[in-house]
Amino acid sequence: MTTFQRIVLASRPRGLVEPSNFRLEQAEVPQLIDGEVLVRNHFLSLDPYMRGRMSEAKSYAAAQVIGETMIGATAGEVIASKNARFAVGEMVVGMLGWAEMGVADGATLRRVDASGVPLSAYLGVLGMPGMTAWYGLNQIMRPLAGETVLVSAASGAVGSAVGQLAKRLGCRVVGIAGGPAKCAYVIEELGFDACVDYKAGQLEADLAAAAPDGIDALFENVGGAGFDAALPLMNAFGRIALCGLIAGYNGDDLALRNVRYLLTSRLALRGFIVTEHLDLWPQGLSELAALVAAGALYYRETVDQGLASAPAAFIGLLNGRNFGKQLVKLI
């Protein structure tokens, strides 16, 4: 094979992401130099943070470059290597973007064992989403047994892990999700104590009923109406792990209402980017892997087929179409 396909950012979205913002291209397979590894990607990870990277607005990371391969985590197989640390045939996770293959210098690759756990899991519960859940819960929220924990986007890759980990700590766990099917999954399969359907039209009343003793710790993935409804219910000295603001990812201004409760309830709110805490990844991933292997941590995936499906799958993700972790399968 001398060429491969990739998807590049063709233009920056103005508001909603459109298929025209992407372009499918053919690229030449590069010649490796010493220290490099060529990986054939099996799975692409699609994640909400990518929407922020498509914008030139100031953020925690550089904007996606127009005309370059869309950023993203990948899982695949080493098919050529000039790096002594990686052998042909090994399975690795890296950041090779929306492409059938890619070259890495090895510094950002992580070797994984796909013999007992599906390779795709290393992009979800045993990857960045799982670590995001683990870090936000254990390092910021720090809930105690008997406390009430609220998780927005509860059926997603991150939220589903947060809730299950909180239940293992003895917490009462309430989720927010969109639609009866997702709420049923959150309660019946993930083991949350309650789930509020934000699409039902009575978010504030339903959330108050689901958390009669108030909320001690909040894992916020979305922002917007759910966050606004949660703030008045927070108990004194509550902790908020701010992971994402997907409600505003299409470029809309995202106002924060009920901000007075940050003061009157003496709340601690901390935003975080999990890749800035790589020193804790070995510990977190080890704990998560043990739970997955024991069948004590469940996850769900939405898998689209083929590289060309990535733009539509990503747009669906931003609109809540996915159930659990959103992936694209290439092989």
Protein Blocks (a to p, Z undefined) as FASTA:
>chain_A
ZZdcddddfbdcehjadfklpccdddddddddehiacdddfbdcddfklmmmmpmbdcfb
dcddehiacedddddddfbdcbfkbcehiacdddebjafbdcdehlmpccddfklbcfkl
mmmmmmmklmmmmmmmmmmnopaehiacddehklbmklmmmmmmmmmnopacddddedjk
lmmmmmmmnopabdcdfknopmmlmmmmmmmnopfbdcdfkgpjllmmmmmmpcghiacd
dfbdfklmnopacddehklmmmmnopacddddfklmmmlmmmmmmmmmmmmmnopaccdd
dddehjklmmmmmmmmmnomagcjadddfZZ
